[in-house]
Every structure is written in C-alpha cells, then in structure tokens.
Amino acid sequence: MKLNARCIACQVNRYELRLRPILDEQLKMQHLNHIFQLILNSHPDDTLAYLNMQIDAYLEPIVPNLKDYKTIKQTYNQMMLALNPWFKQQLSTQKDELYASLQLARAGNYIDFGAMDSLSQDKLMELLNNAFEDKLDEKVYDSFVKELQQAQTLIYCLDNCGEIVVDMIAIKTIIKQFPHLKVIAMVRGGDVLNDVTI
C-alpha cells in the first residue's frame, strides 16, 4: 500500500505510543523528529511497510517492540484455518464462486495490526458473515476477469496473516477457473507487524 496522509498520521500515533516509556521529554522529541525526517524523506512510491521497516530499525535499539506478532500471526492463522470448511460451504451457495471468494478475501483484510491497535474477533466474524452483502465494483470485477482470461501470469500480493487463508481460497478459485494462469503468491521479505512472510 502506498503512503497517504491518513497512514502517516496513524503511524505517528503508533510510534509516539511506543516512545512513551521514555520519561525524558526532550529525548522523546529527538526520536520523534528523527521519525518525522524518515517520513519527510520518503519517496511518493514508498510503501507503508517499507517506511515501517525503516522506523522499526531505528527504534529497535532504543525501545524494543513489545508486541509479539508471532503469537498474533499463529492465533489468526489457526482461527481462520478452522473456518475453512465454513468458507467452502458458504462459497458453494454462491452463484459466482470467484466473485464470492474475492468478497471473502476483502473481509479478511480486517486482520491488519498496522491499521488498528487491536482487533475484535467478533467484528471479524461479523465481516465474514456479511461478506457477500458487500458488493464489488462491477466494472472493476469485469475488467479483472477479462484480464485473467488473457494473462499468462498473476502475481497475488499477500498481506496479513489470517487473511492469507481466504486469499488461498481466492487463489485456488482463480486457478480452477483459469487453469492456463501461472499464479505466484508474493509475501514480505522480512517481519513487518502481522504481515505474511515465508
């Protein structure tokens, strides 16, 4: 995801919280100024993940990140994997399985600890239960299908752990409907929040 003003404001708040254990206000301001410089020096095409990686590398020796994303990743992966039979049953009732699998994948994007400090499993279940009511843009979807028919390769950029389960369903549906396609699933090269890695 490319940087935008809302993302930057959210990240500044997140990093200010991480710096709060430092009691010296002047030292805290020096660290925030350095973070602001990293943001100001970012390129318009930089992604949020790249900026986070730079800021995390700067802050790690100063204030280690106390949030254990390894546990969070395992928790959400296991929770979503347990829902696999339900996902498959839900998809079997839909007229257009590809369309429906993309609706599920979109709902799964809620599992994003970069966008929110905490997630509600109840809210996630509500989004998944209502995924088929939230319609896709028809023009975008039709264009996507036409491109899949003509393309030789599809690179599917994976985002968050947990969400990867519904992404996997979408990928399998794409392969089933477009067997000529070579599908490559791309993950992060290193740990960033709860993002998917190898």
Backbone as numpy.savetxt, mean C-alpha at the origin, in Angstrom:
# Nx Ny Nz CAx CAy CAz Cx Cy Cz
3.57 5.62 -5.13 2.73 6.79 -5.13 3.62 8.04 -5.13
3.33 8.96 -6.05 4.10 10.19 -6.10 3.76 11.08 -4.91
4.69 11.94 -4.57 4.48 12.86 -3.45 3.38 13.85 -3.78
2.62 14.20 -2.76 1.67 15.30 -2.90 1.60 16.01 -1.56
0.96 17.16 -1.52 0.95 18.00 -0.32 0.36 17.27 0.89
-0.71 16.52 0.65 -1.35 15.81 1.77 -0.42 14.76 2.36
0.30 14.03 1.49 1.25 13.01 1.95 2.35 13.65 2.78
2.86 14.77 2.28 3.96 15.43 2.98 3.51 15.90 4.36
2.32 16.49 4.46 1.80 16.96 5.76 1.65 15.78 6.72
1.16 14.66 6.21 0.98 13.47 7.03 2.33 12.95 7.54
3.34 12.95 6.64 4.66 12.46 7.02 5.32 13.36 8.05
5.16 14.66 7.90 5.73 15.59 8.88 5.13 15.30 10.26
3.82 15.10 10.32 3.18 14.78 11.60 3.72 13.47 12.17
3.88 12.46 11.30 4.35 11.15 11.75 5.77 11.25 12.31
6.63 12.01 11.64 8.01 12.12 12.10 8.14 13.02 13.32
7.25 14.00 13.45 7.25 14.82 14.67 6.91 13.94 15.87
5.94 13.03 15.70 5.60 12.10 16.78 6.79 11.22 17.14
7.52 10.79 16.14 8.68 9.93 16.39 9.78 10.69 17.14
9.86 12.01 16.94 10.87 12.82 17.62 10.47 13.27 19.02
9.23 13.06 19.41 8.74 13.55 20.70 9.54 13.06 21.92
10.09 11.85 21.90 10.87 11.44 23.07 12.10 12.32 23.34
12.56 13.08 22.35 13.68 14.01 22.56 13.15 15.21 23.34
13.71 15.44 24.51 13.20 16.50 25.38 13.75 17.88 25.02
14.94 17.91 24.45 15.56 19.18 24.07 14.86 19.71 22.82
14.07 20.77 23.00 13.26 21.32 21.91 14.11 21.86 20.76
15.26 22.45 21.10 16.13 22.99 20.05 16.70 21.86 19.20
17.10 20.75 19.83 17.62 19.59 19.10 16.53 18.98 18.23
15.32 18.92 18.78 14.19 18.40 18.02 13.95 19.25 16.76
14.04 20.58 16.91 13.85 21.47 15.77 14.95 21.27 14.72
16.18 21.00 15.16 17.27 20.75 14.20 16.96 19.51 13.36
16.46 18.48 14.03 16.12 17.25 13.31 14.94 17.48 12.35
13.93 18.21 12.80 12.80 18.52 11.92 13.24 19.36 10.72
14.15 20.31 10.97 14.68 21.12 9.86 15.38 20.25 8.83
16.12 19.24 9.31 16.79 18.33 8.38 15.75 17.55 7.56
14.69 17.12 8.22 13.60 16.40 7.53 12.95 17.32 6.49
12.72 18.59 6.87 12.14 19.54 5.91 13.06 19.71 4.70
14.38 19.74 4.93 15.33 19.87 3.82 15.25 18.66 2.89
15.12 17.46 3.47 14.97 16.27 2.64 13.71 16.37 1.78
12.64 16.88 2.38 11.38 17.04 1.63 11.54 18.10 0.54
12.13 19.24 0.91 12.32 20.33 -0.06 13.22 19.93 -1.23
14.20 19.08 -0.95 15.15 18.65 -1.98 14.65 17.47 -2.79
13.46 16.97 -2.45 12.92 15.82 -3.19 12.55 16.26 -4.61
12.61 15.32 -5.51 12.27 15.55 -6.92 10.77 15.34 -7.10
10.12 16.06 -8.01 8.67 15.88 -8.22 8.27 14.44 -8.54
9.19 13.67 -9.13 8.87 12.28 -9.46 9.21 11.30 -8.34
9.78 11.79 -7.22 10.08 10.91 -6.10 8.80 10.33 -5.52
8.90 9.14 -5.00 7.74 8.50 -4.37 7.79 8.73 -2.87
6.65 8.52 -2.25 6.56 8.64 -0.79 7.48 7.60 -0.13
7.52 6.40 -0.68 8.36 5.34 -0.11 9.84 5.74 -0.14
10.26 6.36 -1.24 11.66 6.79 -1.35 11.97 7.87 -0.32
11.07 8.83 -0.16 11.27 9.87 0.83 11.30 9.28 2.24
10.37 8.36 2.53 10.36 7.69 3.84 11.68 6.98 4.11
12.23 6.32 3.10 13.47 5.60 3.25 14.60 6.56 3.63
14.64 7.73 2.98 15.67 8.72 3.29 15.53 9.24 4.72
14.31 9.56 5.11 14.08 10.11 6.45 14.34 9.05 7.51
13.89 7.82 7.26 14.13 6.73 8.22 15.63 6.49 8.40
16.39 6.53 7.31 17.85 6.32 7.39 18.49 7.42 8.24
17.98 8.64 8.12 18.50 9.75 8.93 18.13 9.58 10.40
16.87 9.20 10.67 16.38 9.16 12.05 16.77 7.90 12.83
17.04 6.81 12.15 17.26 5.53 12.84 18.32 5.62 13.94
19.48 6.24 13.70 20.46 6.33 14.79 20.07 7.31 15.90
19.14 8.19 15.59 18.74 9.22 16.57 17.58 8.71 17.43
16.50 8.29 16.76 15.34 7.74 17.46 14.86 6.51 16.67
15.22 5.32 17.12 14.80 4.12 16.39 13.28 4.06 16.26
12.84 3.47 15.15 11.41 3.29 14.93 10.92 2.17 15.84
10.06 2.49 16.78 9.63 1.51 17.76 8.51 0.60 17.26
7.86 1.00 16.16 6.75 0.19 15.65 7.30 -1.05 14.97
6.79 -2.20 15.37 7.25 -3.48 14.83 6.39 -3.86 13.63
6.85 -3.50 12.45 6.06 -3.79 11.24 6.11 -5.26 10.87
7.14 -5.98 11.33 7.22 -7.41 11.02 6.00 -8.14 11.58
5.65 -7.83 12.82 4.48 -8.45 13.46 3.20 -8.01 12.76
3.10 -6.72 12.43 1.93 -6.18 11.75 1.75 -6.88 10.39
2.84 -7.04 9.66 2.79 -7.70 8.35 2.27 -9.13 8.48
2.83 -9.87 9.44 2.40 -11.26 9.64 0.93 -11.32 10.04
0.52 -10.43 10.93 -0.87 -10.42 11.40 -1.84 -10.21 10.24
-1.59 -9.19 9.44 -2.53 -8.89 8.34 -2.45 -9.90 7.21
-1.25 -10.44 6.94 -1.16 -11.49 5.93 -1.97 -12.71 6.35
-1.81 -13.13 7.61 -2.53 -14.32 8.09 -4.04 -14.08 8.13
-4.43 -12.87 8.56 -5.86 -12.55 8.63 -6.49 -12.60 7.24
-5.81 -12.01 6.26 -6.35 -11.98 4.90 -6.29 -13.36 4.25
-5.23 -14.13 4.51 -5.15 -15.49 3.97 -6.30 -16.36 4.50
-6.66 -16.15 5.75 -7.77 -16.91 6.35 -9.10 -16.59 5.65
-9.18 -15.40 5.02 -10.40 -15.00 4.31 -10.45 -15.49 2.86
-9.40 -16.15 2.40 -9.33 -16.60 1.02 -10.56 -17.38 0.54
-11.04 -18.36 1.32 -12.25 -19.08 0.87 -13.45 -18.15 0.70
-13.57 -17.17 1.60 -14.67 -16.20 1.52 -14.52 -15.34 0.27
-13.28 -14.87 -0.01 -13.04 -14.08 -1.21 -13.47 -14.85 -2.46
-13.04 -16.10 -2.54 -13.36 -16.92 -3.72 -14.87 -17.13 -3.86
-15.53 -17.35 -2.74 -16.99 -17.54 -2.77 -17.68 -16.26 -3.22
-17.21 -15.12 -2.72 -17.79 -13.83 -3.11 -17.60 -13.57 -4.60
-16.40 -13.86 -5.10 -16.12 -13.63 -6.53 -16.99 -14.51 -7.42
-17.27 -15.72 -6.95 -18.06 -16.65 -7.77 -19.49 -16.16 -7.99
-19.94 -15.21 -7.18 -21.31 -14.68 -7.32 -21.37 -13.44 -8.21
-20.19 -12.96 -8.66 -20.14 -11.72 -9.43 -20.18 -11.99 -10.93
-20.78 -11.09 -11.67 -20.94 -11.23 -13.12 -19.59 -11.14 -13.84
-18.75 -10.19 -13.43 -17.44 -9.97 -14.06 -16.38 -10.19 -12.98
-15.72 -11.35 -13.04 -14.78 -11.72 -11.98 -13.57 -10.79 -11.92
-13.10 -10.33 -13.08 -11.96 -9.41 -13.09 -12.33 -8.09 -12.42
-13.46 -7.55 -12.82 -13.96 -6.29 -12.23 -14.06 -6.43 -10.71
-14.66 -7.54 -10.27 -14.88 -7.77 -8.84 -13.55 -7.97 -8.10
-12.59 -8.64 -8.74 -11.30 -8.85 -8.07 -10.56 -7.53 -7.88
-10.74 -6.61 -8.82 -10.13 -5.29 -8.68 -10.83 -4.47 -7.59
-12.12 -4.66 -7.44 -12.85 -4.00 -6.34 -12.32 -4.48 -4.98
-12.09 -5.79 -4.88 -11.53 -6.34 -3.64 -10.12 -5.81 -3.38
-9.31 -5.78 -4.44 -7.93 -5.29 -4.29 -7.93 -3.83 -3.82
-8.86 -3.05 -4.36 -8.95 -1.65 -3.95 -9.34 -1.54 -2.48
-10.27 -2.37 -2.04 -10.68 -2.34 -0.63 -9.51 -2.75 0.28
-8.70 -3.71 -0.20 -7.55 -4.16 0.59 -6.49 -3.10 0.78
-6.52 -2.07 -0.06 -5.54 -0.99 0.05 -5.69 -0.21 1.36
-6.76 -0.45 2.09 -6.97 0.19 3.40 -5.82 -0.16 4.36
-5.19 -1.33 4.16 -4.15 -1.79 5.09 -2.86 -1.04 4.78
-2.82 0.23 5.15 -1.69 1.10 4.81 -1.28 1.90 6.04
-0.19 1.47 6.69 0.25 2.15 7.90 1.02 3.43 7.60
1.27 3.70 6.31 1.86 4.98 5.95 0.80 6.07 5.92
-0.42 5.69 5.58 -1.51 6.66 5.49 -2.18 6.88 6.84
-2.16 5.85 7.71 -2.84 5.95 9.00 -1.97 5.35 10.10
-2.05 5.91 11.29 -1.27 5.39 12.41 -1.81 4.06 12.90
-3.12 3.92 12.87 -3.71 2.66 13.33 -4.88 2.29 12.42
-5.08 0.99 12.32 -6.15 0.48 11.48 -7.15 -0.27 12.33
-8.37 -0.32 11.83 -9.42 -1.07 12.51 -9.75 -2.30 11.68
-9.63 -3.48 12.29 -9.99 -4.70 11.58 -11.48 -4.70 11.25
-12.28 -4.09 12.12 -13.72 -3.98 11.83 -13.96 -3.12 10.58
-13.22 -2.02 10.46 -13.36 -1.14 9.30 -12.91 -1.88 8.04
-11.82 -2.65 8.15 -11.35 -3.42 7.01 -12.42 -4.40 6.55
-13.03 -5.11 7.49 -14.07 -6.07 7.14 -15.27 -5.38 6.51
-15.59 -4.20 7.01 -16.70 -3.43 6.43 -16.39 -3.07 4.97
-15.15 -2.62 4.72 -14.75 -2.26 3.36 -14.77 -3.48 2.43
-14.30 -4.61 2.93 -14.29 -5.83 2.11 -15.72 -6.31 1.83
-16.57 -6.23 2.84 -17.98 -6.64 2.66 -18.71 -5.75 1.67
-18.32 -4.48 1.61 -19.00 -3.52 0.73 -18.22 -3.25 -0.57
-17.15 -4.01 -0.80 -16.27 -3.74 -1.94 -17.01 -3.72 -3.27
-17.99 -4.59 -3.43 -18.67 -4.70 -4.73 -19.70 -3.60 -4.96
-20.00 -2.83 -3.92 -20.93 -1.70 -4.06 -20.20 -0.45 -4.56
-18.89 -0.39 -4.32 -18.08 0.77 -4.70 -17.58 0.56 -6.13
-18.26 1.17 -7.07 -18.03 0.91 -8.50 -16.70 1.49 -8.99
-16.12 0.83 -9.97 -14.93 1.32 -10.65 -15.35 2.32 -11.73
-14.44 3.16 -12.12 -14.68 4.07 -13.24 -14.77 3.22 -14.51
-15.92 3.23 -15.16 -16.17 2.35 -16.32 -15.20 2.61 -17.47
-14.92 3.87 -17.76 -14.00 4.19 -18.87 -12.60 3.68 -18.58
-12.16 3.87 -17.35 -10.82 3.40 -16.96 -10.76 1.88 -17.02
-11.81 1.23 -16.52 -11.83 -0.23 -16.52 -11.84 -0.77 -17.96
-12.68 -0.23 -18.82 -12.74 -0.68 -20.21 -11.39 -0.49 -20.91
-10.75 0.63 -20.67 -9.44 0.90 -21.25 -8.41 -0.11 -20.74
-8.48 -0.43 -19.44 -7.57 -1.41 -18.83 -7.74 -2.79 -19.49
-8.97 -3.21 -19.67 -9.25 -4.51 -20.29 -8.71 -4.54 -21.72
-8.93 -3.46 -22.47 -8.42 -3.40 -23.85 -6.90 -3.50 -23.87
-6.26 -2.83 -22.93 -4.79 -2.88 -22.86 -4.32 -4.28 -22.49
-5.04 -4.95 -21.60 -4.66 -6.32 -21.23 -4.78 -7.25 -22.44
-5.77 -7.02 -23.28 -5.95 -7.85 -24.47 -4.79 -7.71 -25.45
-4.21 -6.52 -25.49 -3.16 -6.24 -26.48 -1.75 -6.39 -25.92
-1.59 -6.27 -24.62 -0.26 -6.27 -24.01 0.37 -7.66 -23.99
1.68 -7.66 -23.89 2.42 -8.92 -23.73 2.85 -9.12 -22.28
3.08 -8.01 -21.57 3.59 -8.05 -20.20 2.80 -7.09 -19.32
2.55 -7.51 -18.11 1.91 -6.64 -17.12 2.80 -6.63 -15.88
3.18 -5.44 -15.44 3.89 -5.32 -14.17 2.87 -4.86 -13.13
2.66 -5.69 -12.12 1.69 -5.41 -11.06 2.49 -4.98 -9.83
2.40 -3.71 -9.48 3.15 -3.17 -8.34 2.38 -3.46 -7.05
2.98 -4.29 -6.21 2.35 -4.63 -4.94 2.63 -3.53 -3.93
1.71 -3.36 -3.00 1.79 -2.23 -2.07 1.95 -2.72 -0.63
0.86 -3.09 -0.01 0.88 -3.39 1.43 0.70 -4.87 1.74
1.30 -5.28 2.86 1.05 -6.63 3.35 -0.42 -6.74 3.73
-0.96 -7.94 3.65 -2.40 -8.13 3.84 -3.12 -7.87 2.54
-2.94 -6.68 2.01 -3.52 -6.32 0.71 -3.02 -7.26 -0.39
-1.79 -7.79 -0.20 -1.20 -8.67 -1.21 -2.08 -9.90 -1.47
-2.87 -10.31 -0.50 -3.73 -11.49 -0.67 -4.80 -11.21 -1.73
-5.44 -10.05 -1.66 -6.44 -9.72 -2.68 -5.78 -9.32 -4.00
-4.56 -8.80 -3.93 -3.81 -8.55 -5.16 -3.51 -9.88 -5.86
-3.16 -10.89 -5.08 -2.88 -12.21 -5.64 -4.12 -12.76 -6.35
-5.27 -12.54 -5.77 -6.53 -12.98 -6.40 -6.74 -12.24 -7.72
-6.47 -10.93 -7.71 -6.61 -10.14 -8.95 -5.63 -10.63 -10.01
-4.40 -10.91 -9.62 -3.39 -11.39 -10.56 -3.81 -12.74 -11.15
-4.28 -13.65 -10.31 -4.73 -14.96 -10.80 -5.91 -14.81 -11.77
-6.79 -13.87 -11.49 -7.94 -13.63 -12.37 -7.47 -13.07 -13.71
-6.51 -12.16 -13.66 -5.96 -11.59 -14.90 -5.32 -12.70 -15.74
-4.53 -13.56 -15.11 -3.85 -14.65 -15.83 -4.88 -15.61 -16.43
-5.94 -15.88 -15.68 -6.99 -16.79 -16.17 -7.68 -16.22 -17.42
-7.96 -14.91 -17.40 -8.68 -14.30 -18.52 -7.75 -13.91 -19.68
-6.47 -13.70 -19.37 -5.51 -13.27 -20.40 -4.26 -14.14 -20.30
-4.38 -15.42 -20.69 -3.27 -16.36 -20.50 -2.02 -16.02 -21.32
-2.17 -15.17 -22.33 -1.01 -14.77 -23.15 -0.09 -13.81 -22.40
-0.59 -13.18 -21.33 0.17 -12.15 -20.61 1.25 -12.77 -19.73
2.42 -12.15 -19.74 3.45 -12.46 -18.75 3.25 -11.44 -17.63
2.95 -11.94 -16.42 2.68 -11.04 -15.30 3.87 -11.05 -14.34
4.36 -9.87 -14.04 5.46 -9.71 -13.09 4.93 -8.95 -11.89
5.08 -9.54 -10.70 4.66 -8.87 -9.46 5.89 -8.20 -8.86
5.79 -6.89 -8.63 6.94 -6.12 -8.14 6.72 -5.74 -6.68
7.77 -5.91 -5.87 7.72 -5.56 -4.45 8.81 -4.54 -4.12
8.79 -4.02 -2.90 9.82 -3.09 -2.44 11.16 -3.83 -2.34
12.24 -3.08 -2.53 13.58 -3.65 -2.40 14.06 -3.68 -0.97
13.36 -2.98 -0.08 13.74 -2.96 1.33 12.54 -2.61 2.17
12.69 -2.72 3.49 11.58 -2.49 4.39 11.17 -1.02 4.41
9.89 -0.78 4.14 9.28 0.54 4.30 7.91 0.28 4.92
7.73 0.71 6.17 6.46 0.54 6.88 5.97 -0.91 6.72
4.70 -1.07 6.33 4.15 -2.43 6.16 4.09 -2.83 4.68
4.94 -2.22 3.87 4.96 -2.52 2.44 5.45 -3.95 2.20
5.01 -4.51 1.08 5.38 -5.87 0.70 6.85 -5.92 0.26
7.58 -6.89 0.77 8.95 -7.16 0.34 9.00 -8.64 -0.07
10.15 -9.07 -0.62 10.31 -10.48 -1.01 10.05 -11.36 0.20
